[in-house]
């Protein structure tokens, strides 16, 4: 299962990541960070749908998103 981690201190709530997520798992939060920006969050009900595509991290101008990809197992030789 892949997942994303959002650095709340870096997020400025631009919502660019929400526009590129193919699974629509990122949304604007009601929470504000120390700078007064409404940050983004991963919808907990949809978090398992993350494919680890990294589109959100690539789009983020503030480098506030880190994507953790699931390691694929090695195929056994037949």
SETIVO-548872 format. One record per residue: x negated, y, z negated of N, C-alpha, C, O, CB in turn. Coordinates in Angstrom, 3 decimals. Each point is the difference from the previous one (the first is absolute). Glycine has a CB too. Layout:
<rs>
X	Y	Z	X	Y	Z	X	Y	Z	X	Y	Z	X	Y	Z
...
</rs>
This chain:
<rs>
-0.847	-1.173	0.000	0.847	1.173	0.000	-0.895	1.239	0.000	-0.821	0.177	-0.899	2.681	-1.420	-0.324
-1.700	2.082	2.213	-0.727	1.257	0.067	0.743	1.037	-0.822	1.195	-0.133	-0.263	-2.110	-0.433	2.551
0.184	1.610	-2.692	0.639	1.059	-0.771	-0.745	1.303	0.196	-1.142	0.012	0.459	1.947	-1.681	-2.144
-0.149	2.775	1.333	-0.643	1.298	0.065	-0.099	0.587	-1.397	0.831	-0.270	-0.867	0.036	0.629	3.202
-1.900	0.452	-2.536	-0.192	0.708	-1.255	-0.110	1.478	0.346	-0.806	0.389	0.845	-0.358	-2.384	-1.972
1.977	2.814	0.470	0.025	1.432	0.280	-0.661	0.746	-1.148	0.379	-0.164	-1.160	1.732	-0.081	2.527
-3.099	1.064	-1.035	-0.674	0.842	-0.989	0.863	1.247	-0.190	-0.020	0.912	0.826	-2.317	-1.783	-0.182
3.086	0.897	-1.729	0.954	1.081	-0.238	-0.672	1.366	-0.093	0.608	1.010	0.354	0.839	-2.646	-1.529
-2.667	1.681	0.716	-0.715	1.263	-0.116	-0.372	0.609	1.338	-0.144	1.217	0.112	-0.715	-2.020	-2.260
0.704	-0.032	3.158	-0.364	0.479	1.340	1.215	0.276	0.884	-0.081	0.810	0.923	-2.029	-2.098	-1.125
3.217	0.634	-0.066	1.192	0.109	0.853	0.597	1.400	-0.080	0.196	0.545	-1.087	0.263	-2.993	0.760
-0.172	3.025	1.503	0.623	1.324	0.067	1.431	-0.065	0.531	0.619	1.028	0.276	-2.882	-0.040	0.072
2.777	-2.206	-0.211	1.391	-0.167	0.408	0.304	0.444	1.415	1.105	0.467	0.273	-0.539	-0.171	-2.612
-1.518	-0.430	3.241	0.228	0.428	1.388	0.953	-0.941	0.739	0.591	0.379	1.011	-2.875	0.643	-0.999
2.429	-2.247	-0.515	0.891	-1.027	0.548	-0.419	-0.543	1.366	0.788	-0.684	0.655	1.008	1.781	-1.915
-3.013	-0.808	1.698	-0.459	-0.559	1.270	-0.049	-1.518	-0.048	0.286	-0.667	0.994	-1.611	2.738	-0.588
0.963	-2.616	-1.557	-0.081	-1.459	-0.138	1.371	-0.650	0.173	0.099	-1.120	0.502	-2.057	1.394	-2.044
2.998	0.416	1.134	1.346	-0.572	0.124	0.439	-0.108	1.451	0.833	-0.842	0.336	-0.270	1.790	-2.562
-1.115	-0.109	3.082	0.403	-0.009	1.410	-0.667	-1.111	0.799	0.508	-0.395	1.050	-0.161	2.836	-1.215
-1.491	-2.958	-0.324	-0.724	-1.014	0.762	0.137	-1.412	-0.553	-0.415	-0.955	0.657	-1.161	2.726	-0.048
2.140	-1.924	-1.784	0.133	-1.334	-0.587	1.011	-0.821	0.803	1.177	0.357	0.055	-1.755	0.558	-2.348
0.133	-2.012	2.918	0.921	-0.791	0.819	1.069	-0.727	-0.814	1.043	-0.372	0.538	-2.890	0.095	1.079
1.592	0.075	-2.905	0.949	-0.709	-0.856	0.851	0.955	-0.844	0.883	-0.448	-0.732	-2.481	-1.467	0.666
1.344	3.218	0.159	0.741	1.022	-0.752	0.021	-0.269	-1.505	1.044	0.095	-0.645	0.360	0.259	2.664
-2.576	-0.691	-2.567	-0.061	-0.294	-1.438	-0.457	1.200	-0.821	0.034	-0.043	-1.230	-0.510	-2.327	1.799
0.046	3.444	0.102	-0.488	1.182	-0.712	1.089	1.064	0.013	0.631	0.262	1.024	-3.036	-0.781	-0.397
2.605	1.124	-1.792	1.040	1.032	-0.116	-0.488	1.114	-0.922	-0.966	-0.167	-0.743	2.787	-1.555	1.130
-1.135	2.856	-0.322	-0.333	1.096	-0.899	0.507	-0.330	-1.398	1.123	-0.472	-0.176	-1.029	2.140	2.079
-0.936	-1.414	-2.880	0.333	-0.282	-1.387	0.666	1.222	-0.633	-0.079	1.107	0.532	-1.850	-2.735	-0.690
2.564	1.420	-0.950	0.540	1.122	-0.776	-1.070	0.578	-0.920	0.178	1.061	-0.599	2.116	-2.088	0.693
-3.416	0.302	-0.192	-1.097	0.383	-0.882	-0.879	1.057	0.653	-0.235	-0.028	1.208	0.277	-2.252	-2.235
-0.521	3.210	0.211	-0.952	1.003	0.476	-1.357	-0.277	-0.633	-0.088	-0.496	-1.124	1.930	2.221	1.421
-2.895	-1.399	0.439	-1.345	-0.173	-0.552	-0.428	1.273	-0.726	0.789	0.937	-0.123	-1.377	-2.564	1.968
-0.638	1.667	-2.321	-0.488	1.134	-0.791	-0.029	1.302	0.798	0.076	1.083	-0.579	-1.437	-2.685	-0.748
1.253	1.503	2.650	-0.016	1.200	0.833	1.408	0.500	0.340	0.150	1.063	0.602	-2.322	-1.837	0.337
3.188	0.024	-1.316	1.376	0.389	0.256	0.580	-0.492	1.310	1.046	0.480	0.437	-1.529	1.462	-1.784
-0.195	-2.907	1.987	0.498	-0.576	1.249	0.856	-1.212	-0.302	-0.312	-0.783	-0.897	-1.707	1.613	2.136
3.110	-0.985	-0.482	0.780	-1.239	-0.079	-0.764	-1.053	0.773	-0.202	0.125	1.208	2.430	1.110	-1.414
-2.647	-2.263	-0.488	-0.839	-1.026	0.612	0.842	-1.073	0.689	1.228	0.000	-0.084	-2.972	0.433	-1.657
1.060	-1.338	2.417	0.681	-1.134	0.620	-0.195	-1.231	-0.867	-0.881	-0.045	-0.858	0.550	1.023	3.164
1.164	-1.963	-2.066	-0.105	-1.265	-0.721	0.404	-1.129	0.922	0.672	0.205	1.011	-0.200	0.930	-3.208
-0.892	-2.320	1.829	0.405	-1.201	0.721	1.292	-0.487	-0.642	0.058	-0.203	-1.213	-2.473	-0.423	1.821
3.444	0.441	0.201	1.279	-0.482	-0.509	-0.212	-1.388	-0.610	-0.366	-0.935	0.713	1.659	2.281	1.032
-1.068	-1.494	-3.056	-0.277	-1.289	-0.650	0.794	-1.172	0.570	-0.473	-1.137	-0.020	-0.035	2.419	-2.013
1.696	-1.019	2.535	0.817	-1.082	0.564	-0.532	-0.469	1.349	0.267	-1.128	0.414	1.713	2.053	-1.613
-2.730	-0.067	1.886	-0.510	-0.341	1.321	-1.506	-0.233	0.024	-0.565	-0.269	1.060	2.421	1.586	-0.117
-2.511	-1.217	-2.093	-1.461	-0.090	-0.071	-0.546	-1.281	0.619	-1.081	0.015	0.588	1.177	1.359	-2.645
0.617	-2.461	1.938	-0.457	-1.279	0.555	-0.010	-0.015	1.521	-0.587	-0.895	0.608	1.471	-0.211	-2.634
-0.242	2.084	2.642	0.053	0.057	1.454	-1.248	0.628	0.613	-0.145	0.015	1.223	2.611	0.126	-1.401
-3.374	0.381	-0.658	-1.216	0.642	0.515	-0.817	-1.012	0.804	-0.294	-1.096	-0.476	0.258	2.695	-1.492
-0.323	-1.213	3.190	-0.767	-0.885	0.873	-1.493	0.277	-0.060	-0.797	-0.752	0.561	2.773	0.609	0.921
-2.361	1.225	-2.161	-1.412	0.359	-0.075	-0.526	0.611	1.273	-1.191	-0.108	0.289	0.907	-1.700	-1.900
1.141	2.447	2.379	-0.389	0.547	1.307	-0.927	1.217	-0.109	-0.690	0.325	0.966	2.859	-1.159	-0.075
-2.199	1.493	-2.012	-0.817	1.186	-0.317	0.430	1.278	0.718	-0.719	0.998	-0.056	-1.141	-2.556	-0.325
2.992	1.556	1.041	0.456	1.203	0.703	0.176	1.167	-0.973	-0.342	1.136	0.330	1.490	-2.581	1.382
-0.624	1.177	-2.891	0.219	1.063	-0.984	-1.315	0.614	-0.455	-0.114	1.221	-0.106	2.194	-2.375	-0.644
-3.069	0.319	0.480	-1.304	0.482	-0.457	-0.715	0.780	1.094	-0.674	0.991	-0.279	0.521	-2.940	-1.275
0.296	1.508	2.783	-0.629	0.703	1.112	0.644	1.361	0.243	-0.683	0.942	0.400	0.116	-3.146	0.621
1.857	2.316	-1.255	0.720	1.246	0.240	-0.195	1.011	-1.121	0.106	1.203	0.239	1.558	-2.495	1.059
-1.947	0.835	-2.511	-0.080	0.882	-1.164	-1.167	0.979	0.114	-1.155	-0.425	0.028	2.185	-1.380	-1.419
-0.749	3.116	1.459	-1.079	0.981	0.127	-0.785	0.199	-1.298	-1.091	0.570	0.021	2.443	0.555	1.729
-0.816	-1.580	-2.861	-0.633	0.203	-1.297	-0.670	-1.254	-0.550	-0.473	-0.002	-1.136	2.159	1.746	0.705
-1.731	-2.810	1.227	-0.612	-1.269	-0.404	0.564	-0.501	-1.324	-0.736	-0.463	-0.872	-1.343	1.120	2.087
3.382	-0.557	-1.347	0.669	-0.358	-1.253	0.504	-1.439	-0.019	0.537	-0.445	-1.015	0.113	2.818	0.789
-0.809	-3.102	1.312	0.555	-1.356	0.088	-1.105	-1.008	0.280	-0.821	0.180	0.900	3.008	0.751	-0.082
-2.186	-1.995	-1.610	-0.903	-1.131	0.219	0.874	-1.216	0.262	0.972	-0.245	-0.714	-2.814	1.226	-0.780
1.490	-1.732	2.516	0.757	-1.207	0.358	-0.808	-1.223	-0.399	-1.170	-0.133	0.356	2.309	1.323	1.570
-0.503	-2.072	-2.663	-0.604	-1.278	-0.383	0.668	-1.074	0.841	1.199	-0.251	-0.121	-1.705	1.033	-2.267
-0.285	-1.406	3.235	0.522	-1.040	0.880	-0.140	-1.374	-0.641	-0.928	-0.253	-0.767	0.346	1.655	2.756
1.501	-2.264	-1.667	-0.068	-1.385	-0.434	-1.029	-0.722	0.836	-0.022	0.115	1.226	2.426	-0.084	-1.959
-3.253	-0.774	0.056	-0.987	-0.780	0.722	0.674	-1.242	0.564	0.704	-0.716	-0.711	-2.569	1.579	-0.769
1.643	-1.106	2.751	0.563	-1.187	0.630	-0.880	-1.195	-0.307	-1.228	0.093	0.012	2.254	1.296	1.820
-0.384	-2.506	-2.105	-0.734	-1.225	-0.291	-0.669	-0.565	1.242	0.448	0.235	1.122	1.148	-0.705	-2.965
-2.677	-0.280	1.630	-0.695	-0.625	1.122	0.827	-1.191	0.491	0.594	-0.740	-0.784	-2.863	1.479	-0.119
2.284	-0.893	2.218	0.698	-1.143	0.574	-0.886	-1.232	-0.149	-1.204	0.037	0.257	2.455	1.447	1.390
-0.629	-2.552	-2.061	-0.759	-1.233	-0.163	-0.238	-0.646	1.358	0.883	-0.025	0.857	0.088	-0.302	-3.156
-2.159	-0.184	2.472	-0.345	-0.669	1.253	0.796	-1.301	0.110	0.116	-0.758	-0.964	-2.446	1.780	0.935
2.861	-1.258	1.191	0.820	-1.199	0.198	-0.804	-1.171	0.451	0.549	-1.082	0.209	1.336	2.514	0.329
</rs>
